[in-house]
Amino acid sequence: MLRMHTDIVDLREFYHSELGRMAEQAVSMALSSIWAKLPEERLVGLGYAIPYLERFRPDTERTFAFMPAGQGAVNWPIAELSSTALVFDEELPLPDASIDRVLMVHALEFAESPRETMKEIWRILAPGGRLVIVVPNRRGVWARMEHTPFGSGRPYSRGQLTALLRETNFTPGASSEALFFPPSRRKLILRLRHGLERFGRKLWPVFSGVIIVEAQKRLYQGLPVAVRASRRVFVPVLAPHGVPSTRSRALEAGVP
């Protein structure tokens, strides 16, 4: 059974912890080997990508942080006009072909329908647009430990992720791995993380904590056209009915 989204409070607490900062550095280093700079491009981070968006935002034309409704959202960037939106990942509030890059972190593993989510990302990406997905590796130890966000949701193997990308009209490209050090809070383990990351990438890449794959929007094979009604049902929290008058209350009581 698919687990629910990790709560926004838990995500923030993790990335403010020492283990979270070390994990962010390791994943960011792997991301930098795939995306160096994004000059004057439009970037969307989907899920909880804030710790990683900061690295790319200075070079972009604009950057948005889209956070799933099941997770919750926080204001970002701090002390600036907000670039955050609370969204449903199958119905993103953007026009067709309006975004150059999408970065998914803590997103795909929680998707209710991964294929529908990927089709929606395909829709908003411009021709030649690129997507990078960071997902927990089902063979890695991080996916088995629930005290980090990488231990929640549905982990993927590289083959599963590649198959999903191809099914939804993406061409997989460059890839990388990260989080070879165990998710321990012990000082000794954290001090050894650089060596463990370096040797793990060379000796046992199949057991990384996360898999990072870049893919490009494919245009030469069209998606079937279908009219799809929203699967979301919006129920108002407060439904105004008006205030009954003295006369209406009297009529209801049977008083002439």
Secondary structure as GFF3:
##gff-version 3
##sequence-region A 1 256
A	DSSP	alpha_helix	8	16	.	.	.	ID=ss1
A	DSSP	alpha_helix	18	32	.	.	.	ID=ss2
A	DSSP	beta_strand	42	47	.	.	.	ID=ss3
A	DSSP	alpha_helix	50	56	.	.	.	ID=ss4
A	DSSP	three_ten_helix	57	59	.	.	.	ID=ss5
A	DSSP	beta_strand	62	68	.	.	.	ID=ss6
A	DSSP	beta_strand	84	87	.	.	.	ID=ss7
A	DSSP	beta_strand	99	105	.	.	.	ID=ss8
A	DSSP	three_ten_helix	108	110	.	.	.	ID=ss9
A	DSSP	alpha_helix	114	124	.	.	.	ID=ss10
A	DSSP	beta_strand	125	136	.	.	.	ID=ss11
A	DSSP	three_ten_helix	142	144	.	.	.	ID=ss12
A	DSSP	three_ten_helix	149	151	.	.	.	ID=ss13
A	DSSP	alpha_helix	158	167	.	.	.	ID=ss14
A	DSSP	beta_strand	170	178	.	.	.	ID=ss15
A	DSSP	alpha_helix	187	191	.	.	.	ID=ss16
A	DSSP	alpha_helix	193	203	.	.	.	ID=ss17
A	DSSP	three_ten_helix	205	207	.	.	.	ID=ss18
A	DSSP	beta_strand	210	217	.	.	.	ID=ss19
A	DSSP	alpha_helix	246	252	.	.	.	ID=ss20
###
